[in-house]
């Protein structure tokens, strides 16, 4: 088969849409002769008849119907590609509605929002913080930032970072502890986070091996991660906290990381979108800022109690 001139698809599609060569030529702004010649050459290139021609109307043949269906898809994809490029190069504007959990939203997303509106002054941001899961469609949320492990969802998701979990305690409590393994933690007063699915069950590994699962005995319970942090800082017990909340307190010596040779499960930081083909520039720009900042968000491991005492 000879090479096909793809430009002729546009002439053929216009004829099928209009139902005649005359109407197609008028729509395209060219002469009827040019349209007729281009379609005839396309039929010659494909070596098949694409149209039934009568004095009143033009109808596609079976091959013509197949080609027309494909052409519609091709032109739609081309239009979408142009739209996508245009959107990517457009300046973000309008109100960006973001949903996030109270803890991660206040500690990490709020500062990022401040940087975002400085960079894009034509944008405004509405940051909705709640530990309850908001309906992205009903609440008109542009994107939701979810921390942890995602449930199955019809929404589109993208992982933009990760976080670690630390077993920590205030220095007033940790100084009296002698822990050799995860099992030793069971007897300690534990501050449980009821926002988690299994607030008392924790799985430890050492260098990726030797898995240990322990069940804590809670002394304090709260459904708020910031409240768990505050109670832990006050010496109410040991607890497990994410690095984006506990990291700076460990660095400052307000919390001590226990069992530094053992690790807890790492979680993901995800952006969740309502189902859509393309994203507005404001959404793409904010996610790009999140992604570029993921290296700093994935904080370096705070020093352990042993390392801290060695520095003193």
C-alpha positions as CSV (number, residue, x, y, z in Angstrom):
1,X,0.0,0.0,0.0
2,X,1.2,3.5,-0.9
3,X,1.8,6.0,2.0
4,X,-1.4,7.6,3.1
5,X,-1.7,11.4,3.4
6,X,-3.3,11.8,6.8
7,X,-4.4,15.3,6.0
8,X,-7.1,13.8,3.7
9,X,-8.8,12.2,6.7
10,X,-10.0,15.7,7.6
11,X,-11.7,16.1,4.2
12,X,-13.3,12.7,4.3
13,X,-14.6,13.3,7.9
14,X,-16.0,16.6,6.9
15,X,-17.9,15.1,4.0
16,X,-19.4,12.4,6.2
17,X,-20.3,14.9,8.9
18,X,-22.0,17.3,6.4
19,X,-23.5,14.6,4.2
20,X,-22.4,16.2,1.0
21,X,-19.3,17.6,-0.8
22,X,-20.8,21.0,-1.2
23,X,-21.6,21.5,2.5
24,X,-18.2,20.1,3.5
25,X,-16.4,22.5,1.2
26,X,-18.4,25.4,2.6
27,X,-17.6,24.3,6.1
28,X,-13.9,24.0,5.3
29,X,-13.8,27.2,3.3
30,X,-12.4,25.6,0.1
31,X,-13.9,24.6,-3.2
32,X,-16.0,21.5,-3.8
33,X,-13.5,20.4,-6.4
34,X,-10.6,20.3,-3.9
35,X,-12.7,18.3,-1.4
36,X,-13.8,15.8,-4.0
37,X,-10.2,15.4,-5.3
38,X,-8.8,14.8,-1.8
39,X,-11.4,12.1,-0.9
40,X,-10.8,10.4,-4.3
41,X,-7.1,10.3,-3.7
42,X,-7.7,8.9,-0.2
43,X,-9.8,6.1,-1.7
44,X,-7.0,5.5,-4.2
45,X,-4.4,5.3,-1.5
46,X,-6.5,2.9,0.6
47,X,-7.7,1.0,-2.5
48,X,-11.3,0.9,-1.4
49,X,-14.5,2.9,-1.8
50,X,-15.3,5.0,1.2
51,X,-18.5,6.8,0.0
52,X,-21.7,6.1,-1.8
53,X,-22.3,9.1,-4.0
54,X,-25.8,10.0,-5.1
55,X,-27.3,13.2,-6.5
56,X,-29.0,14.0,-3.1
57,X,-26.6,12.7,-0.4
58,X,-23.3,11.1,0.3
59,X,-23.2,8.0,2.6
60,X,-20.2,6.1,3.9
61,X,-19.6,2.5,2.8
62,X,-18.9,-0.2,5.4
63,X,-15.2,0.6,5.1
64,X,-16.0,4.3,5.2
65,X,-17.9,3.9,8.5
66,X,-15.0,2.0,10.0
67,X,-12.5,4.7,8.9
68,X,-14.8,7.5,10.0
69,X,-15.1,6.1,13.5
70,X,-11.3,5.9,13.7
71,X,-10.9,9.4,12.3
72,X,-13.3,10.8,15.0
73,X,-11.1,9.2,17.7
74,X,-7.9,10.5,16.1
75,X,-9.1,14.1,15.9
76,X,-10.5,14.0,19.4
77,X,-7.1,12.8,20.7
78,X,-5.4,15.5,18.7
79,X,-7.7,18.2,20.2
80,X,-7.1,16.8,23.7
81,X,-3.3,16.8,23.1
82,X,-3.5,20.5,22.1
83,X,-5.7,21.3,25.0
84,X,-3.3,19.5,27.4
85,X,-0.3,21.4,26.1
86,X,-2.2,24.7,26.3
87,X,-3.2,24.0,29.9
88,X,0.3,23.0,30.8
89,X,1.6,26.3,29.6
90,X,-1.2,28.4,31.1
91,X,-0.8,30.5,34.2
92,X,-2.6,29.0,37.2
93,X,-5.6,31.0,38.3
94,X,-8.8,30.6,40.3
95,X,-9.6,29.0,43.7
96,X,-7.8,25.8,44.5
97,X,-9.7,23.6,47.0
98,X,-7.5,21.2,48.9
99,X,-8.5,18.6,51.5
100,X,-6.0,17.1,53.9
101,X,-5.9,15.5,57.3
102,X,-5.4,17.8,60.3
103,X,-1.9,16.7,61.2
104,X,-0.3,16.6,57.8
105,X,-2.3,19.5,56.5
106,X,-1.3,21.8,59.3
107,X,2.4,20.7,59.5
108,X,3.2,20.3,55.8
109,X,0.4,21.4,53.4
110,X,-0.2,24.8,55.0
111,X,3.4,26.1,54.5
112,X,3.3,24.7,51.0
113,X,0.1,26.6,50.3
114,X,1.7,29.8,51.5
115,X,4.6,29.3,49.0
116,X,2.1,28.5,46.3
117,X,0.1,31.7,46.5
118,X,3.3,33.7,46.7
119,X,4.4,32.1,43.4
120,X,1.0,32.3,41.8
121,X,-0.7,35.4,43.0
122,X,-3.6,34.9,40.6
123,X,-4.6,31.8,42.7
124,X,-6.4,31.6,46.0
125,X,-6.4,28.4,48.1
126,X,-9.1,27.0,50.3
127,X,-7.5,24.4,52.6
128,X,-10.0,22.1,54.3
129,X,-8.5,20.1,57.2
130,X,-10.4,17.2,58.5
131,X,-9.7,13.7,59.6
132,X,-13.0,12.7,58.1
133,X,-12.9,11.6,54.5
134,X,-14.5,14.4,52.3
135,X,-16.4,13.6,49.1
136,X,-14.3,15.0,46.3
137,X,-17.2,15.5,43.9
138,X,-19.9,16.7,46.3
139,X,-17.6,19.0,48.1
140,X,-16.0,20.2,44.9
141,X,-12.5,19.3,46.0
142,X,-9.7,19.8,43.4
143,X,-7.3,17.5,45.1
144,X,-7.1,15.6,48.4
145,X,-3.8,14.8,50.1
146,X,-4.0,11.5,51.9
147,X,-1.4,10.0,54.2
148,X,-1.0,6.4,54.9
149,X,-2.3,3.4,52.9
150,X,-5.0,4.0,50.3
151,X,-8.2,2.0,50.1
152,X,-9.5,1.0,46.7
153,X,-11.1,3.9,45.0
154,X,-12.5,5.0,41.6
155,X,-10.5,8.3,41.9
156,X,-7.2,8.9,40.3
157,X,-4.2,8.8,42.6
158,X,-0.5,9.7,42.5
159,X,2.1,9.0,45.1
160,X,4.2,12.1,45.8
161,X,6.2,11.1,48.9
162,X,6.5,8.8,51.9
163,X,6.7,9.0,55.6
164,X,8.2,6.9,58.4
165,X,6.9,6.1,61.8
166,X,8.8,6.4,65.0
167,X,8.4,4.8,68.4
168,X,9.0,7.8,70.7
169,X,8.8,9.0,74.3
170,X,9.6,12.1,76.2
171,X,13.1,12.2,77.8
172,X,11.6,12.1,81.3
173,X,10.1,8.7,80.5
174,X,12.7,7.3,78.1
175,X,15.7,7.9,80.6
176,X,14.3,5.1,82.8
177,X,13.7,2.6,80.0
178,X,15.9,-0.3,79.1
179,X,14.5,-1.8,75.9
180,X,16.2,-4.7,74.1
181,X,13.4,-5.5,71.6
182,X,9.8,-4.7,70.6
183,X,8.3,-7.1,73.2
184,X,9.7,-4.9,76.0
185,X,7.4,-2.1,74.8
186,X,4.2,-4.0,75.6
187,X,4.5,-3.4,79.4
188,X,4.9,0.4,78.9
189,X,2.0,3.0,79.0
190,X,1.0,3.5,75.4
191,X,-0.8,6.5,73.9
192,X,-3.0,5.1,71.2
193,X,-4.2,7.0,68.1
194,X,-7.8,6.0,67.5
195,X,-7.7,7.5,64.0
196,X,-5.7,4.4,62.9
197,X,-7.3,1.1,61.9
198,X,-5.2,-0.9,64.3
199,X,-4.0,1.6,66.9
200,X,-2.6,-1.0,69.3
201,X,-1.0,-3.5,66.8
202,X,2.5,-2.6,65.5
203,X,4.8,-4.6,63.3
204,X,8.6,-4.1,63.7
205,X,11.4,-5.3,61.5
206,X,15.2,-5.1,61.8
207,X,17.1,-4.4,58.6
208,X,14.0,-5.6,56.7
209,X,14.1,-9.0,58.5
210,X,13.1,-10.6,61.8
211,X,9.5,-9.3,61.9
212,X,7.9,-8.9,65.3
213,X,4.3,-8.0,65.9
214,X,3.3,-6.6,69.3
215,X,0.0,-5.5,70.9
216,X,0.3,-2.4,73.1
217,X,-1.6,-1.7,76.3
218,X,-3.1,1.8,76.0
219,X,-3.1,4.2,78.9
220,X,-4.3,7.2,76.8
221,X,-6.5,7.2,73.7
222,X,-7.3,10.0,71.3
223,X,-8.7,10.2,67.7
224,X,-6.4,13.2,67.0
225,X,-2.8,12.7,66.0
226,X,-1.7,16.2,67.2
227,X,-3.3,15.4,70.6
228,X,-1.3,12.1,70.7
229,X,1.8,14.2,70.0
230,X,1.0,16.6,72.8
231,X,0.3,13.9,75.3
232,X,3.6,12.1,74.3
233,X,5.6,15.4,74.8
234,X,4.0,15.7,78.2
235,X,5.4,12.3,79.3
236,X,2.0,10.5,79.2
237,X,3.5,7.4,77.6
238,X,5.3,6.0,74.6
239,X,3.6,6.3,71.2
240,X,4.1,5.9,67.5
241,X,4.1,9.1,65.5
242,X,4.8,10.0,61.8
243,X,8.1,11.7,61.0
244,X,6.5,14.9,59.7
245,X,5.2,15.5,63.3
246,X,7.8,13.8,65.5
247,X,11.0,14.6,63.5
248,X,11.6,18.2,64.7
249,X,10.9,17.2,68.3
250,X,13.4,14.4,68.1
251,X,15.9,16.7,66.6
252,X,15.3,19.2,69.4
253,X,15.5,16.6,72.1
254,X,11.9,17.0,73.2
255,X,11.3,13.3,72.1
256,X,13.6,10.3,72.1
257,X,13.4,7.7,69.4
258,X,13.2,4.3,71.0
259,X,14.4,1.0,69.5
260,X,16.5,2.8,66.8
261,X,17.6,-0.5,65.3
262,X,14.0,-1.5,64.6
263,X,11.7,0.0,61.9
264,X,8.0,0.3,61.6
265,X,6.1,0.2,58.3
266,X,6.6,3.1,55.9
267,X,3.5,4.9,54.6
268,X,2.8,6.8,51.4
269,X,1.7,10.4,50.8
270,X,-0.8,10.5,47.9
271,X,-2.6,13.0,45.9
272,X,-6.2,11.9,45.1
273,X,-8.1,13.6,42.3
274,X,-11.7,13.4,41.1
275,X,-11.9,11.4,37.9
276,X,-11.1,13.7,35.0
277,X,-9.2,13.6,31.7
278,X,-7.1,16.8,32.3
279,X,-6.1,18.8,35.3
280,X,-6.5,22.6,35.5
281,X,-3.1,24.4,35.7
282,X,-3.6,25.3,39.3
283,X,-3.9,21.7,40.2
284,X,-0.9,20.6,38.1
285,X,1.2,23.5,39.5
286,X,0.5,22.6,43.1
287,X,1.2,18.9,42.7
288,X,4.5,19.9,40.9
289,X,5.4,21.9,44.0
290,X,4.6,18.9,46.2
291,X,6.6,16.6,44.1
292,X,9.7,18.9,43.9
293,X,9.5,19.2,47.7
294,X,9.2,15.5,48.4
295,X,12.9,15.1,49.1
296,X,12.7,17.5,52.0
297,X,9.4,16.1,53.1
298,X,10.9,12.7,53.3
299,X,12.9,13.8,56.3
300,X,16.3,12.4,57.2
301,X,16.2,9.9,60.1
302,X,16.3,11.8,63.4
303,X,19.2,10.8,65.7
304,X,18.4,8.0,68.1
305,X,18.7,8.4,71.9
306,X,22.1,6.6,71.8
307,X,23.5,8.9,69.1
308,X,22.2,11.9,71.0
309,X,23.8,10.9,74.2
310,X,27.1,10.3,72.4
311,X,27.1,13.9,71.1
312,X,26.6,15.3,74.6
